[in-house]
Every structure is written in C-alpha cells, then in structure tokens.
C-alpha cells in the first residue's frame, strides 16, 4: 500500500491486488464536521450524483455504467472522527477479466471526476429541481431515523455526551438545517468547498500504480485548487464528574438504555480487546450476564469509537429494569477493571477481533473505509499492524485499559407513562 500527493491537498492511496475480480475506487472530500455545513455536504453530494454535463440525468448515468460492463457508482456520506467524508465509491470489472485490449479504469475515473468538476448546471448554477428534490429526500431520510429506536437512542446519546463537540453532530446534519438550504446557498458552498477541501482518492485492483495515478490526475485536472481546508484533529475530553443522566419520553413499548464512557488510554489494541470482552461479542460479559443470565436486556452490546476515545453501550430493557440494568452493566465493567475474567473470554475476544480484521482485508469496500478513515485522521495504523498488535496484548494491559474508562452520560428513552 502506498499513499502519494497528486496535487495540492489531493492524495491517492493505492493498494495493488489480484485477489479480487473487481477494481474498487473512491473519491472522498474531507472537511471538519460542523453544524453549519454537515447538511450542505450531504445534500451537495446527492445533488452532484444526479448528473454531469455528459450524463445529465440518472438515466444517462445508468446507461454509461451499463456500457462499462455494469460498473457501480454511488454517493456516500460518512463520519470519521470529527470529520465528514462525502463523495463517491465505484467498482468495475478488473481489466484482467475484460476482452483483450479493453480498459475500464480510465473511463470510470473520468466519470468520477465529472461529478466533482463538471456537474450539470443551468446559468452557472446547479439545477434547482435537483436541489429541491434531493433536499426533501435528505430531510425525510434524517427524520426517518426516529423510526429505528435503537439507532435513534444511540445517536441521542452521542448528541448529549458530545454536546458542543464535532462528534456530537450527525453525519448528515439535521433535517431542520437541511430544509433551510437554498439553491443559492448550496451553489455558493459548492464553489467554496471545491477548491480547498481535502480530496482522498483510493484504488484497489491490479492496475500498475503509475497508470492509476495518471488516470486520477487526468480525471481531476479541472479540479480548482485554491486554499487548503485541512481535516480537524480529533479532540478527547475527560469524563464528566459526576456523570449526567438524560431521559427522553416517547410512545415506545421498550426502553432504550445507552451509556457513554470516555477513556484516556492510548493503548488502542488493549482497549479494543477490553471492549470486546465487555460487550463487543456474543461471548461478552454484557451479553452472557446482563442479557442471558439475568434477563435484564433484550439486547446489550458495546462499541469502541477509537478515534474519539469513547465506549458506548446500547441495550433494550423493560422500563422497570432501569436501575438494575445500569447497576449490572457497571458491575461488568468493574469486573474487567479488577481483572476478573476466564481464559476463554480473552481467547474468544481476541479471535473475534482478529477474524473481523482479516475479513476486512478480503473486502475492498471495507479496506477503503478503514484506509481513508485513517488517512483523514492522520493515523498510520494498518490492518496488518493492528492484527500483530492484538496478538501481543497482555492481560495486564487489558486491565489497565479498563481502569481508564469512566462513565460520562446515561441516556434513557422511556414510555410516556413509565417510571424510571
């Protein structure tokens, strides 16, 4: 794997591979996650996806992709640390499997470049009908999050826990902010962000690096480059003391209990293992004890947000079980802090993480997501490096990682008639 600077604030990550039948490409613009611009970035990429000068509508884009042997291209909006990634991912049949002499790489990179540099316009502006329909679609999509109460509660936890921090902002912004974006505002923003935003390009396939670099350089030759907007450094904060409790009421039949912790540990591999033992696998303490043994939760698991240094627990409970569930979840963490676990717990957690990382190496889309996220975060962490590091983590390091975890926020979504 190599990473090179193609032009001002434009980087290409190249991963040579002949293990896949397809080539995978992406072009992602990175910018600090801000309340004022999160919705604009999400809306912009969806509007750009509607058409280019050469392919002015979705039907024309579909025909172009069909001509490329059914190549795929779609917009993406992601949150990585305290930055927002918005752009396109694409895949096509690797040139090795095409009729002799045919090449798709250059054709697909050209199309990627057109979305950024040559979108369909009218009078020098993005099309108003595209902006209006995509604005409505995006606002509806953001609002639909409330229909999945598990996802909604997890998002609300981060909003409250990271209030005033970039990490508390949703990856697509808020529906209210999106609805206020006019054609004039979006067009002005496009003209502002395009010249200075960080552009991360990615390729995984069998083509030589020189050819890939040349294809991307040509495809994005018209990209204006004036000024530099660097991704934001992720800021870690200490846990609140005392921790805060936030309760929302809604017409729900099942309570959603989420707990957010902060850690100041820099030992990422040890914290990954600690979290896997805590609630990251089906053999974790939360699953086996709080859910299976005590039947306090319909589901219970934890996630480690390693760029931000957060651990979040998500569970579904009966309203009346709130106090017991909070207490038992805390007890499982305290057991890890005391070093209380069986050999099979550590072995299972380690094997689960190693298997997950190895699986990522077998999926170009997962590789891209990991690599581009690390690049934006300014990290040189690699999947092989993480695998090697996890294999050497000692029990003492896991216990130390657990001791660095402190509760910050409890979020509880309960029914309107429930008593917590």
Buried (B, 14 or more C-beta within 10 A) or exposed (E): EEBEEBBBBBBBBBBBBEEBEBBBBBBBBBBBBBEEBBBBBBBBBBBBBBBBEEBBBEEBBEEBBEEBEEBEBEBBBBBBBBBBBBBBBBBBBBBEEEEEEEEBBBBBBBBBBBBBBBBBBEEEBBBBEBBEBBBEEBBEBBEEBEEEBBBBBBBBBBBBBBEEBBBBBBBBBBBEBBEEBEBEEBBEBBEBBBBBBBBBBBBBBBBEBEBBBBBBBEBBEEBEBEEEBBBBEBEBBEBBEEBBEBEBEEEBEBBBBBBBBBBEBEBBBBBBBBBBBBBBBEBBBBBBBBBEEEEBBBBBBBBBBBBBBBBBBBBBBBBEBBEBBBEBBEEBBEBBBEEEBEEEBBEBBBBBBBEBBEEBBEBBBBBBBBBBBBBBBEBEBBBEEBBEBBEEBEEEBBBBBBBBBBBBBBBBBBBEEBEB
